[in-house]
């Protein structure tokens, strides 16, 4: 099962979730499995991401539009993914 996460940094109307959500649908992620945030990547407290990571089950695939949606830099990305039990795609 695919689980998707989308995020935009600005909520002033200059960024929208639409392109990311469309990409999730194209990848086969069901609407009820897409988690979203309107928050800066610098914030560690992102309710949508927290819910998304909790929803992941063994065998699920996390789908993101770009890796920068999960973390602001490589260190933050590794820390974020280190908080869940993940295995590589084979």
HTML snippet that shows the backbone in 3Dmol.js (N, CA, C, O; Angstrom):
<script src="https://3Dmol.org/build/3Dmol-min.js"></script>
<div id="view" style="width:600px;height:400px;position:relative"></div>
<script>
const pdb = `
ATOM      1  N   UNK A   1       0.841  -1.176   0.000  1.00  0.00           N
ATOM      2  CA  UNK A   1       0.000   0.000   0.000  1.00  0.00           C
ATOM      3  C   UNK A   1       0.886   1.238   0.000  1.00  0.00           C
ATOM      4  O   UNK A   1       1.913   1.282   0.678  1.00  0.00           O
ATOM      5  N   UNK A   2       0.482   2.230  -0.759  1.00  0.00           N
ATOM      6  CA  UNK A   2       1.210   3.491  -0.829  1.00  0.00           C
ATOM      7  C   UNK A   2       0.639   4.488   0.170  1.00  0.00           C
ATOM      8  O   UNK A   2      -0.577   4.612   0.317  1.00  0.00           O
ATOM      9  N   UNK A   3       1.535   5.197   0.854  1.00  0.00           N
ATOM     10  CA  UNK A   3       1.163   6.270   1.774  1.00  0.00           C
ATOM     11  C   UNK A   3       1.916   7.503   1.301  1.00  0.00           C
ATOM     12  O   UNK A   3       3.132   7.447   1.114  1.00  0.00           O
ATOM     13  N   UNK A   4       1.211   8.624   1.105  1.00  0.00           N
ATOM     14  CA  UNK A   4       1.825   9.816   0.558  1.00  0.00           C
ATOM     15  C   UNK A   4       1.909  10.956   1.544  1.00  0.00           C
ATOM     16  O   UNK A   4       1.090  11.077   2.456  1.00  0.00           O
ATOM     17  N   UNK A   5       2.918  11.792   1.346  1.00  0.00           N
ATOM     18  CA  UNK A   5       3.078  12.995   2.162  1.00  0.00           C
ATOM     19  C   UNK A   5       3.359  14.175   1.249  1.00  0.00           C
ATOM     20  O   UNK A   5       4.226  14.111   0.377  1.00  0.00           O
ATOM     21  N   UNK A   6       2.612  15.261   1.461  1.00  0.00           N
ATOM     22  CA  UNK A   6       2.785  16.493   0.688  1.00  0.00           C
ATOM     23  C   UNK A   6       2.905  17.662   1.664  1.00  0.00           C
ATOM     24  O   UNK A   6       2.337  17.652   2.756  1.00  0.00           O
ATOM     25  N   UNK A   7       3.670  18.676   1.229  1.00  0.00           N
ATOM     26  CA  UNK A   7       3.863  19.850   2.082  1.00  0.00           C
ATOM     27  C   UNK A   7       4.209  21.055   1.235  1.00  0.00           C
ATOM     28  O   UNK A   7       4.943  20.958   0.251  1.00  0.00           O
ATOM     29  N   UNK A   8       3.667  22.193   1.635  1.00  0.00           N
ATOM     30  CA  UNK A   8       4.118  23.478   1.097  1.00  0.00           C
ATOM     31  C   UNK A   8       4.562  24.336   2.275  1.00  0.00           C
ATOM     32  O   UNK A   8       4.053  24.209   3.388  1.00  0.00           O
ATOM     33  N   UNK A   9       5.519  25.208   2.003  1.00  0.00           N
ATOM     34  CA  UNK A   9       6.102  26.036   3.059  1.00  0.00           C
ATOM     35  C   UNK A   9       5.304  27.297   3.320  1.00  0.00           C
ATOM     36  O   UNK A   9       5.231  27.773   4.453  1.00  0.00           O
ATOM     37  N   UNK A  10       4.711  27.831   2.278  1.00  0.00           N
ATOM     38  CA  UNK A  10       4.026  29.115   2.401  1.00  0.00           C
ATOM     39  C   UNK A  10       2.525  28.920   2.264  1.00  0.00           C
ATOM     40  O   UNK A  10       2.058  28.183   1.395  1.00  0.00           O
ATOM     41  N   UNK A  11       1.779  29.585   3.128  1.00  0.00           N
ATOM     42  CA  UNK A  11       0.328  29.525   3.021  1.00  0.00           C
ATOM     43  C   UNK A  11      -0.248  30.860   2.565  1.00  0.00           C
ATOM     44  O   UNK A  11      -1.388  31.199   2.885  1.00  0.00           O
ATOM     45  N   UNK A  12       0.564  31.622   1.804  1.00  0.00           N
ATOM     46  CA  UNK A  12       0.116  32.924   1.323  1.00  0.00           C
ATOM     47  C   UNK A  12      -0.504  32.845  -0.071  1.00  0.00           C
ATOM     48  O   UNK A  12      -0.812  33.873  -0.674  1.00  0.00           O
ATOM     49  N   UNK A  13      -0.686  31.635  -0.578  1.00  0.00           N
ATOM     50  CA  UNK A  13      -1.294  31.456  -1.890  1.00  0.00           C
ATOM     51  C   UNK A  13      -0.299  31.309  -3.024  1.00  0.00           C
ATOM     52  O   UNK A  13      -0.692  30.986  -4.145  1.00  0.00           O
ATOM     53  N   UNK A  14       0.986  31.539  -2.760  1.00  0.00           N
ATOM     54  CA  UNK A  14       1.981  31.413  -3.823  1.00  0.00           C
ATOM     55  C   UNK A  14       2.370  29.963  -4.078  1.00  0.00           C
ATOM     56  O   UNK A  14       2.927  29.646  -5.129  1.00  0.00           O
ATOM     57  N   UNK A  15       2.085  29.090  -3.133  1.00  0.00           N
ATOM     58  CA  UNK A  15       2.341  27.656  -3.290  1.00  0.00           C
ATOM     59  C   UNK A  15       1.046  26.903  -3.012  1.00  0.00           C
ATOM     60  O   UNK A  15       0.279  27.273  -2.123  1.00  0.00           O
ATOM     61  N   UNK A  16       0.809  25.842  -3.783  1.00  0.00           N
ATOM     62  CA  UNK A  16      -0.368  25.021  -3.538  1.00  0.00           C
ATOM     63  C   UNK A  16       0.044  23.554  -3.481  1.00  0.00           C
ATOM     64  O   UNK A  16       1.095  23.163  -3.989  1.00  0.00           O
ATOM     65  N   UNK A  17      -0.796  22.773  -2.862  1.00  0.00           N
ATOM     66  CA  UNK A  17      -0.561  21.337  -2.760  1.00  0.00           C
ATOM     67  C   UNK A  17      -0.979  20.596  -4.020  1.00  0.00           C
ATOM     68  O   UNK A  17      -0.621  19.431  -4.195  1.00  0.00           O
ATOM     69  N   UNK A  18      -1.726  21.247  -4.897  1.00  0.00           N
ATOM     70  CA  UNK A  18      -2.323  20.576  -6.059  1.00  0.00           C
ATOM     71  C   UNK A  18      -1.333  19.771  -6.907  1.00  0.00           C
ATOM     72  O   UNK A  18      -1.621  18.612  -7.209  1.00  0.00           O
ATOM     73  N   UNK A  19      -0.182  20.325  -7.306  1.00  0.00           N
ATOM     74  CA  UNK A  19       0.730  19.518  -8.136  1.00  0.00           C
ATOM     75  C   UNK A  19       1.238  18.274  -7.406  1.00  0.00           C
ATOM     76  O   UNK A  19       1.410  17.216  -8.012  1.00  0.00           O
ATOM     77  N   UNK A  20       1.473  18.410  -6.119  1.00  0.00           N
ATOM     78  CA  UNK A  20       1.948  17.273  -5.344  1.00  0.00           C
ATOM     79  C   UNK A  20       0.861  16.210  -5.191  1.00  0.00           C
ATOM     80  O   UNK A  20       1.132  15.014  -5.300  1.00  0.00           O
ATOM     81  N   UNK A  21      -0.358  16.652  -4.941  1.00  0.00           N
ATOM     82  CA  UNK A  21      -1.471  15.705  -4.795  1.00  0.00           C
ATOM     83  C   UNK A  21      -1.731  14.999  -6.119  1.00  0.00           C
ATOM     84  O   UNK A  21      -1.990  13.795  -6.139  1.00  0.00           O
ATOM     85  N   UNK A  22      -1.666  15.726  -7.213  1.00  0.00           N
ATOM     86  CA  UNK A  22      -1.819  15.093  -8.530  1.00  0.00           C
ATOM     87  C   UNK A  22      -0.754  14.019  -8.742  1.00  0.00           C
ATOM     88  O   UNK A  22      -1.045  12.949  -9.276  1.00  0.00           O
ATOM     89  N   UNK A  23       0.481  14.307  -8.323  1.00  0.00           N
ATOM     90  CA  UNK A  23       1.570  13.328  -8.453  1.00  0.00           C
ATOM     91  C   UNK A  23       1.306  12.105  -7.579  1.00  0.00           C
ATOM     92  O   UNK A  23       1.640  10.984  -7.963  1.00  0.00           O
ATOM     93  N   UNK A  24       0.711  12.313  -6.411  1.00  0.00           N
ATOM     94  CA  UNK A  24       0.368  11.180  -5.536  1.00  0.00           C
ATOM     95  C   UNK A  24      -0.650  10.275  -6.224  1.00  0.00           C
ATOM     96  O   UNK A  24      -0.511   9.052  -6.226  1.00  0.00           O
ATOM     97  N   UNK A  25      -1.675  10.898  -6.807  1.00  0.00           N
ATOM     98  CA  UNK A  25      -2.708  10.113  -7.505  1.00  0.00           C
ATOM     99  C   UNK A  25      -2.093   9.354  -8.674  1.00  0.00           C
ATOM    100  O   UNK A  25      -2.405   8.183  -8.895  1.00  0.00           O
ATOM    101  N   UNK A  26      -1.214  10.027  -9.425  1.00  0.00           N
ATOM    102  CA  UNK A  26      -0.552   9.378 -10.565  1.00  0.00           C
ATOM    103  C   UNK A  26       0.289   8.184 -10.108  1.00  0.00           C
ATOM    104  O   UNK A  26       0.441   7.209 -10.842  1.00  0.00           O
ATOM    105  N   UNK A  27       0.829   8.267  -8.901  1.00  0.00           N
ATOM    106  CA  UNK A  27       1.652   7.183  -8.359  1.00  0.00           C
ATOM    107  C   UNK A  27       0.811   6.051  -7.771  1.00  0.00           C
ATOM    108  O   UNK A  27       1.332   4.992  -7.420  1.00  0.00           O
ATOM    109  N   UNK A  28      -0.502   6.291  -7.668  1.00  0.00           N
ATOM    110  CA  UNK A  28      -1.383   5.247  -7.141  1.00  0.00           C
ATOM    111  C   UNK A  28      -1.721   5.376  -5.665  1.00  0.00           C
ATOM    112  O   UNK A  28      -2.227   4.432  -5.058  1.00  0.00           O
ATOM    113  N   UNK A  29      -1.443   6.545  -5.079  1.00  0.00           N
ATOM    114  CA  UNK A  29      -1.777   6.767  -3.675  1.00  0.00           C
ATOM    115  C   UNK A  29      -3.251   7.165  -3.587  1.00  0.00           C
ATOM    116  O   UNK A  29      -3.692   8.089  -4.269  1.00  0.00           O
ATOM    117  N   UNK A  30      -4.002   6.464  -2.748  1.00  0.00           N
ATOM    118  CA  UNK A  30      -5.422   6.788  -2.563  1.00  0.00           C
ATOM    119  C   UNK A  30      -5.550   8.083  -1.757  1.00  0.00           C
ATOM    120  O   UNK A  30      -4.707   8.383  -0.912  1.00  0.00           O
ATOM    121  N   UNK A  31      -6.597   8.837  -2.023  1.00  0.00           N
ATOM    122  CA  UNK A  31      -6.794  10.145  -1.381  1.00  0.00           C
ATOM    123  C   UNK A  31      -6.760  10.075   0.136  1.00  0.00           C
ATOM    124  O   UNK A  31      -6.225  10.973   0.785  1.00  0.00           O
ATOM    125  N   UNK A  32      -7.327   9.016   0.710  1.00  0.00           N
ATOM    126  CA  UNK A  32      -7.380   8.907   2.166  1.00  0.00           C
ATOM    127  C   UNK A  32      -6.040   8.486   2.773  1.00  0.00           C
ATOM    128  O   UNK A  32      -5.922   8.367   3.992  1.00  0.00           O
ATOM    129  N   UNK A  33      -5.034   8.263   1.930  1.00  0.00           N
ATOM    130  CA  UNK A  33      -3.693   7.880   2.378  1.00  0.00           C
ATOM    131  C   UNK A  33      -2.679   8.995   2.113  1.00  0.00           C
ATOM    132  O   UNK A  33      -1.471   8.764   2.176  1.00  0.00           O
ATOM    133  N   UNK A  34      -3.167  10.202   1.818  1.00  0.00           N
ATOM    134  CA  UNK A  34      -2.285  11.348   1.580  1.00  0.00           C
ATOM    135  C   UNK A  34      -2.354  12.262   2.805  1.00  0.00           C
ATOM    136  O   UNK A  34      -3.427  12.722   3.193  1.00  0.00           O
ATOM    137  N   UNK A  35      -1.207  12.510   3.393  1.00  0.00           N
ATOM    138  CA  UNK A  35      -1.100  13.368   4.568  1.00  0.00           C
ATOM    139  C   UNK A  35      -0.446  14.667   4.136  1.00  0.00           C
ATOM    140  O   UNK A  35       0.439  14.666   3.281  1.00  0.00           O
ATOM    141  N   UNK A  36      -0.881  15.783   4.728  1.00  0.00           N
ATOM    142  CA  UNK A  36      -0.388  17.082   4.265  1.00  0.00           C
ATOM    143  C   UNK A  36      -0.089  18.032   5.408  1.00  0.00           C
ATOM    144  O   UNK A  36      -0.644  17.931   6.502  1.00  0.00           O
ATOM    145  N   UNK A  37       0.803  18.952   5.113  1.00  0.00           N
ATOM    146  CA  UNK A  37       1.147  20.025   6.040  1.00  0.00           C
ATOM    147  C   UNK A  37       1.299  21.322   5.272  1.00  0.00           C
ATOM    148  O   UNK A  37       1.709  21.329   4.112  1.00  0.00           O
ATOM    149  N   UNK A  38       0.968  22.409   5.927  1.00  0.00           N
ATOM    150  CA  UNK A  38       1.265  23.757   5.447  1.00  0.00           C
ATOM    151  C   UNK A  38       2.233  24.329   6.477  1.00  0.00           C
ATOM    152  O   UNK A  38       1.830  25.061   7.381  1.00  0.00           O
ATOM    153  N   UNK A  39       3.516  23.990   6.331  1.00  0.00           N
ATOM    154  CA  UNK A  39       4.510  24.391   7.322  1.00  0.00           C
ATOM    155  C   UNK A  39       5.894  24.379   6.710  1.00  0.00           C
ATOM    156  O   UNK A  39       6.164  23.668   5.742  1.00  0.00           O
ATOM    157  N   UNK A  40       6.748  25.167   7.285  1.00  0.00           N
ATOM    158  CA  UNK A  40       8.143  25.196   6.851  1.00  0.00           C
ATOM    159  C   UNK A  40       8.813  23.862   7.151  1.00  0.00           C
ATOM    160  O   UNK A  40       8.501  23.212   8.148  1.00  0.00           O
ATOM    161  N   UNK A  41       9.726  23.464   6.293  1.00  0.00           N
ATOM    162  CA  UNK A  41      10.502  22.255   6.530  1.00  0.00           C
ATOM    163  C   UNK A  41      11.416  22.387   7.734  1.00  0.00           C
ATOM    164  O   UNK A  41      11.938  21.390   8.233  1.00  0.00           O
ATOM    165  N   UNK A  42      11.615  23.613   8.204  1.00  0.00           N
ATOM    166  CA  UNK A  42      12.460  23.839   9.376  1.00  0.00           C
ATOM    167  C   UNK A  42      11.759  23.414  10.662  1.00  0.00           C
ATOM    168  O   UNK A  42      12.409  23.201  11.685  1.00  0.00           O
ATOM    169  N   UNK A  43      10.447  23.292  10.613  1.00  0.00           N
ATOM    170  CA  UNK A  43       9.702  22.911  11.806  1.00  0.00           C
ATOM    171  C   UNK A  43       9.738  21.394  11.979  1.00  0.00           C
ATOM    172  O   UNK A  43       9.445  20.639  11.052  1.00  0.00           O
ATOM    173  N   UNK A  44      10.100  20.972  13.178  1.00  0.00           N
ATOM    174  CA  UNK A  44      10.098  19.547  13.474  1.00  0.00           C
ATOM    175  C   UNK A  44       8.692  19.062  13.787  1.00  0.00           C
ATOM    176  O   UNK A  44       8.372  17.895  13.562  1.00  0.00           O
ATOM    177  N   UNK A  45       7.850  19.949  14.304  1.00  0.00           N
ATOM    178  CA  UNK A  45       6.491  19.563  14.653  1.00  0.00           C
ATOM    179  C   UNK A  45       5.563  19.790  13.464  1.00  0.00           C
ATOM    180  O   UNK A  45       5.016  20.878  13.280  1.00  0.00           O
ATOM    181  N   UNK A  46       5.399  18.746  12.666  1.00  0.00           N
ATOM    182  CA  UNK A  46       4.505  18.796  11.523  1.00  0.00           C
ATOM    183  C   UNK A  46       3.469  17.689  11.713  1.00  0.00           C
ATOM    184  O   UNK A  46       3.773  16.515  11.500  1.00  0.00           O
ATOM    185  N   UNK A  47       2.245  18.051  12.113  1.00  0.00           N
ATOM    186  CA  UNK A  47       1.223  17.053  12.422  1.00  0.00           C
ATOM    187  C   UNK A  47       0.938  16.084  11.276  1.00  0.00           C
ATOM    188  O   UNK A  47       0.733  14.893  11.512  1.00  0.00           O
ATOM    189  N   UNK A  48       0.922  16.576  10.044  1.00  0.00           N
ATOM    190  CA  UNK A  48       0.663  15.704   8.905  1.00  0.00           C
ATOM    191  C   UNK A  48       1.748  14.664   8.725  1.00  0.00           C
ATOM    192  O   UNK A  48       1.461  13.496   8.463  1.00  0.00           O
ATOM    193  N   UNK A  49       3.009  15.091   8.868  1.00  0.00           N
ATOM    194  CA  UNK A  49       4.123  14.159   8.740  1.00  0.00           C
ATOM    195  C   UNK A  49       4.107  13.151   9.877  1.00  0.00           C
ATOM    196  O   UNK A  49       4.329  11.960   9.658  1.00  0.00           O
ATOM    197  N   UNK A  50       3.847  13.623  11.089  1.00  0.00           N
ATOM    198  CA  UNK A  50       3.776  12.704  12.224  1.00  0.00           C
ATOM    199  C   UNK A  50       2.702  11.647  12.009  1.00  0.00           C
ATOM    200  O   UNK A  50       2.936  10.466  12.264  1.00  0.00           O
ATOM    201  N   UNK A  51       1.528  12.058  11.543  1.00  0.00           N
ATOM    202  CA  UNK A  51       0.443  11.108  11.276  1.00  0.00           C
ATOM    203  C   UNK A  51       0.816  10.152  10.150  1.00  0.00           C
ATOM    204  O   UNK A  51       0.508   8.962  10.209  1.00  0.00           O
ATOM    205  N   UNK A  52       1.477  10.676   9.133  1.00  0.00           N
ATOM    206  CA  UNK A  52       1.902   9.849   8.001  1.00  0.00           C
ATOM    207  C   UNK A  52       2.863   8.763   8.452  1.00  0.00           C
ATOM    208  O   UNK A  52       2.697   7.596   8.096  1.00  0.00           O
ATOM    209  N   UNK A  53       3.865   9.140   9.234  1.00  0.00           N
ATOM    210  CA  UNK A  53       4.860   8.177   9.689  1.00  0.00           C
ATOM    211  C   UNK A  53       4.243   7.136  10.615  1.00  0.00           C
ATOM    212  O   UNK A  53       4.647   5.973  10.601  1.00  0.00           O
ATOM    213  N   UNK A  54       3.261   7.550  11.424  1.00  0.00           N
ATOM    214  CA  UNK A  54       2.571   6.594  12.299  1.00  0.00           C
ATOM    215  C   UNK A  54       1.699   5.634  11.504  1.00  0.00           C
ATOM    216  O   UNK A  54       1.483   4.495  11.919  1.00  0.00           O
ATOM    217  N   UNK A  55       1.197   6.093  10.360  1.00  0.00           N
ATOM    218  CA  UNK A  55       0.313   5.259   9.534  1.00  0.00           C
ATOM    219  C   UNK A  55       1.077   4.189   8.763  1.00  0.00           C
ATOM    220  O   UNK A  55       0.487   3.202   8.324  1.00  0.00           O
ATOM    221  N   UNK A  56       2.390   4.376   8.594  1.00  0.00           N
ATOM    222  CA  UNK A  56       3.178   3.407   7.832  1.00  0.00           C
ATOM    223  C   UNK A  56       3.207   2.057   8.536  1.00  0.00           C
ATOM    224  O   UNK A  56       3.446   1.976   9.741  1.00  0.00           O
ATOM    225  N   UNK A  57       2.966   1.024   7.785  1.00  0.00           N
ATOM    226  CA  UNK A  57       3.002  -0.347   8.277  1.00  0.00           C
ATOM    227  C   UNK A  57       4.057  -1.108   7.482  1.00  0.00           C
ATOM    228  O   UNK A  57       4.412  -0.694   6.378  1.00  0.00           O
ATOM    229  N   UNK A  58       4.562  -2.210   8.024  1.00  0.00           N
ATOM    230  CA  UNK A  58       5.510  -3.015   7.255  1.00  0.00           C
ATOM    231  C   UNK A  58       4.931  -3.364   5.883  1.00  0.00           C
ATOM    232  O   UNK A  58       3.785  -3.800   5.771  1.00  0.00           O
ATOM    233  N   UNK A  59       5.732  -3.168   4.861  1.00  0.00           N
ATOM    234  CA  UNK A  59       5.300  -3.447   3.496  1.00  0.00           C
ATOM    235  C   UNK A  59       4.735  -2.245   2.765  1.00  0.00           C
ATOM    236  O   UNK A  59       4.571  -2.289   1.545  1.00  0.00           O
ATOM    237  N   UNK A  60       4.429  -1.154   3.495  1.00  0.00           N
ATOM    238  CA  UNK A  60       3.947   0.076   2.858  1.00  0.00           C
ATOM    239  C   UNK A  60       5.101   0.800   2.180  1.00  0.00           C
ATOM    240  O   UNK A  60       6.267   0.595   2.516  1.00  0.00           O
ATOM    241  N   UNK A  61       4.755   1.647   1.222  1.00  0.00           N
ATOM    242  CA  UNK A  61       5.722   2.477   0.534  1.00  0.00           C
ATOM    243  C   UNK A  61       5.370   3.941   0.767  1.00  0.00           C
ATOM    244  O   UNK A  61       4.254   4.372   0.476  1.00  0.00           O
ATOM    245  N   UNK A  62       6.325   4.704   1.291  1.00  0.00           N
ATOM    246  CA  UNK A  62       6.127   6.133   1.480  1.00  0.00           C
ATOM    247  C   UNK A  62       6.435   6.836   0.165  1.00  0.00           C
ATOM    248  O   UNK A  62       7.504   6.647  -0.415  1.00  0.00           O
ATOM    249  N   UNK A  63       5.483   7.652  -0.300  1.00  0.00           N
ATOM    250  CA  UNK A  63       5.629   8.365  -1.565  1.00  0.00           C
ATOM    251  C   UNK A  63       5.679   9.863  -1.264  1.00  0.00           C
ATOM    252  O   UNK A  63       4.800  10.399  -0.588  1.00  0.00           O
ATOM    253  N   UNK A  64       6.715  10.531  -1.774  1.00  0.00           N
ATOM    254  CA  UNK A  64       6.829  11.985  -1.660  1.00  0.00           C
ATOM    255  C   UNK A  64       7.147  12.547  -3.033  1.00  0.00           C
ATOM    256  O   UNK A  64       7.724  11.862  -3.878  1.00  0.00           O
ATOM    257  N   UNK A  65       6.772  13.780  -3.245  1.00  0.00           N
ATOM    258  CA  UNK A  65       7.008  14.452  -4.514  1.00  0.00           C
ATOM    259  C   UNK A  65       8.499  14.698  -4.702  1.00  0.00           C
ATOM    260  O   UNK A  65       9.052  14.439  -5.771  1.00  0.00           O
ATOM    261  N   UNK A  66       9.143  15.200  -3.652  1.00  0.00           N
ATOM    262  CA  UNK A  66      10.582  15.434  -3.623  1.00  0.00           C
ATOM    263  C   UNK A  66      11.052  15.157  -2.201  1.00  0.00           C
ATOM    264  O   UNK A  66      10.291  15.315  -1.246  1.00  0.00           O
ATOM    265  N   UNK A  67      12.302  14.747  -2.064  1.00  0.00           N
ATOM    266  CA  UNK A  67      12.826  14.458  -0.732  1.00  0.00           C
ATOM    267  C   UNK A  67      12.817  15.684   0.178  1.00  0.00           C
ATOM    268  O   UNK A  67      12.742  15.548   1.399  1.00  0.00           O
ATOM    269  N   UNK A  68      12.892  16.876  -0.407  1.00  0.00           N
ATOM    270  CA  UNK A  68      12.899  18.072   0.429  1.00  0.00           C
ATOM    271  C   UNK A  68      11.562  18.312   1.120  1.00  0.00           C
ATOM    272  O   UNK A  68      11.462  19.184   1.983  1.00  0.00           O
ATOM    273  N   UNK A  69      10.548  17.560   0.756  1.00  0.00           N
ATOM    274  CA  UNK A  69       9.263  17.664   1.459  1.00  0.00           C
ATOM    275  C   UNK A  69       9.357  17.010   2.841  1.00  0.00           C
ATOM    276  O   UNK A  69       8.605  17.363   3.749  1.00  0.00           O
ATOM    277  N   UNK A  70      10.276  16.061   2.998  1.00  0.00           N
ATOM    278  CA  UNK A  70      10.435  15.369   4.281  1.00  0.00           C
ATOM    279  C   UNK A  70      11.399  16.074   5.227  1.00  0.00           C
ATOM    280  O   UNK A  70      11.159  16.121   6.434  1.00  0.00           O
ATOM    281  N   UNK A  71      12.487  16.622   4.690  1.00  0.00           N
ATOM    282  CA  UNK A  71      13.480  17.243   5.553  1.00  0.00           C
ATOM    283  C   UNK A  71      14.153  18.412   4.875  1.00  0.00           C
ATOM    284  O   UNK A  71      14.218  18.481   3.648  1.00  0.00           O
ATOM    285  N   UNK A  72      14.653  19.331   5.680  1.00  0.00           N
ATOM    286  CA  UNK A  72      15.240  20.555   5.132  1.00  0.00           C
ATOM    287  C   UNK A  72      16.654  20.355   4.623  1.00  0.00           C
ATOM    288  O   UNK A  72      17.127  21.128   3.790  1.00  0.00           O
ATOM    289  N   UNK A  73      17.349  19.310   5.120  1.00  0.00           N
ATOM    290  CA  UNK A  73      18.693  18.982   4.646  1.00  0.00           C
ATOM    291  C   UNK A  73      18.913  17.488   4.881  1.00  0.00           C
ATOM    292  O   UNK A  73      18.050  16.813   5.442  1.00  0.00           O
ATOM    293  N   UNK A  74      20.052  16.979   4.459  1.00  0.00           N
ATOM    294  CA  UNK A  74      20.302  15.543   4.553  1.00  0.00           C
ATOM    295  C   UNK A  74      20.268  15.057   5.996  1.00  0.00           C
ATOM    296  O   UNK A  74      19.706  13.998   6.277  1.00  0.00           O
ATOM    297  N   UNK A  75      20.856  15.807   6.903  1.00  0.00           N
ATOM    298  CA  UNK A  75      20.864  15.416   8.323  1.00  0.00           C
ATOM    299  C   UNK A  75      19.442  15.302   8.864  1.00  0.00           C
ATOM    300  O   UNK A  75      19.108  14.335   9.549  1.00  0.00           O
ATOM    301  N   UNK A  76      18.610  16.288   8.557  1.00  0.00           N
ATOM    302  CA  UNK A  76      17.225  16.279   9.030  1.00  0.00           C
ATOM    303  C   UNK A  76      16.436  15.144   8.378  1.00  0.00           C
ATOM    304  O   UNK A  76      15.603  14.511   9.027  1.00  0.00           O
ATOM    305  N   UNK A  77      16.697  14.891   7.109  1.00  0.00           N
ATOM    306  CA  UNK A  77      16.025  13.807   6.390  1.00  0.00           C
ATOM    307  C   UNK A  77      16.360  12.457   7.021  1.00  0.00           C
ATOM    308  O   UNK A  77      15.471  11.634   7.238  1.00  0.00           O
ATOM    309  N   UNK A  78      17.639  12.231   7.315  1.00  0.00           N
ATOM    310  CA  UNK A  78      18.058  10.971   7.942  1.00  0.00           C
ATOM    311  C   UNK A  78      17.428  10.832   9.321  1.00  0.00           C
ATOM    312  O   UNK A  78      16.984   9.744   9.689  1.00  0.00           O
ATOM    313  N   UNK A  79      17.385  11.907  10.082  1.00  0.00           N
ATOM    314  CA  UNK A  79      16.765  11.877  11.410  1.00  0.00           C
ATOM    315  C   UNK A  79      15.280  11.540  11.304  1.00  0.00           C
ATOM    316  O   UNK A  79      14.768  10.728  12.075  1.00  0.00           O
ATOM    317  N   UNK A  80      14.598  12.156  10.361  1.00  0.00           N
ATOM    318  CA  UNK A  80      13.166  11.919  10.182  1.00  0.00           C
ATOM    319  C   UNK A  80      12.899  10.462   9.814  1.00  0.00           C
ATOM    320  O   UNK A  80      12.050   9.809  10.420  1.00  0.00           O
ATOM    321  N   UNK A  81      13.618   9.964   8.835  1.00  0.00           N
ATOM    322  CA  UNK A  81      13.400   8.580   8.404  1.00  0.00           C
ATOM    323  C   UNK A  81      13.915   7.582   9.433  1.00  0.00           C
ATOM    324  O   UNK A  81      13.456   6.440   9.474  1.00  0.00           O
ATOM    325  N   UNK A  82      14.861   8.002  10.261  1.00  0.00           N
ATOM    326  CA  UNK A  82      15.360   7.125  11.309  1.00  0.00           C
ATOM    327  C   UNK A  82      14.334   6.861  12.393  1.00  0.00           C
ATOM    328  O   UNK A  82      14.488   5.935  13.190  1.00  0.00           O
ATOM    329  N   UNK A  83      13.286   7.674  12.426  1.00  0.00           N
ATOM    330  CA  UNK A  83      12.261   7.511  13.453  1.00  0.00           C
ATOM    331  C   UNK A  83      11.228   6.447  13.099  1.00  0.00           C
ATOM    332  O   UNK A  83      10.353   6.140  13.909  1.00  0.00           O
ATOM    333  N   UNK A  84      11.322   5.886  11.902  1.00  0.00           N
ATOM    334  CA  UNK A  84      10.387   4.827  11.494  1.00  0.00           C
ATOM    335  C   UNK A  84      11.167   3.605  11.051  1.00  0.00           C
ATOM    336  O   UNK A  84      12.338   3.698  10.685  1.00  0.00           O
ATOM    337  N   UNK A  85      10.513   2.473  11.087  1.00  0.00           N
ATOM    338  CA  UNK A  85      11.127   1.233  10.631  1.00  0.00           C
ATOM    339  C   UNK A  85      10.947   1.175   9.123  1.00  0.00           C
ATOM    340  O   UNK A  85       9.850   0.915   8.629  1.00  0.00           O
ATOM    341  N   UNK A  86      12.032   1.418   8.392  1.00  0.00           N
ATOM    342  CA  UNK A  86      11.969   1.407   6.935  1.00  0.00           C
ATOM    343  C   UNK A  86      12.902   0.350   6.377  1.00  0.00           C
ATOM    344  O   UNK A  86      13.918   0.008   6.983  1.00  0.00           O
ATOM    345  N   UNK A  87      12.547  -0.148   5.238  1.00  0.00           N
ATOM    346  CA  UNK A  87      13.431  -1.076   4.547  1.00  0.00           C
ATOM    347  C   UNK A  87      13.521  -0.624   3.106  1.00  0.00           C
ATOM    348  O   UNK A  87      12.573  -0.040   2.582  1.00  0.00           O
ATOM    349  N   UNK A  88      14.644  -0.883   2.457  1.00  0.00           N
ATOM    350  CA  UNK A  88      14.805  -0.432   1.066  1.00  0.00           C
ATOM    351  C   UNK A  88      13.909  -1.204   0.128  1.00  0.00           C
ATOM    352  O   UNK A  88      13.534  -2.343   0.406  1.00  0.00           O
ATOM    353  N   UNK A  89      13.569  -0.579  -0.986  1.00  0.00           N
ATOM    354  CA  UNK A  89      12.805  -1.255  -2.042  1.00  0.00           C
ATOM    355  C   UNK A  89      13.722  -2.229  -2.717  1.00  0.00           C
ATOM    356  O   UNK A  89      14.853  -1.887  -3.061  1.00  0.00           O
ATOM    357  N   UNK A  90      13.262  -3.421  -2.909  1.00  0.00           N
ATOM    358  CA  UNK A  90      14.104  -4.457  -3.560  1.00  0.00           C
ATOM    359  C   UNK A  90      13.688  -4.682  -4.969  1.00  0.00           C
ATOM    360  O   UNK A  90      14.279  -5.510  -5.662  1.00  0.00           O
TER     361      UNK A  90
END
`;
const viewer = $3Dmol.createViewer("view");
viewer.addModel(pdb, "pdb");
viewer.setStyle({}, {cartoon: {color: "spectrum"}});
viewer.zoomTo();
viewer.render();
</script>
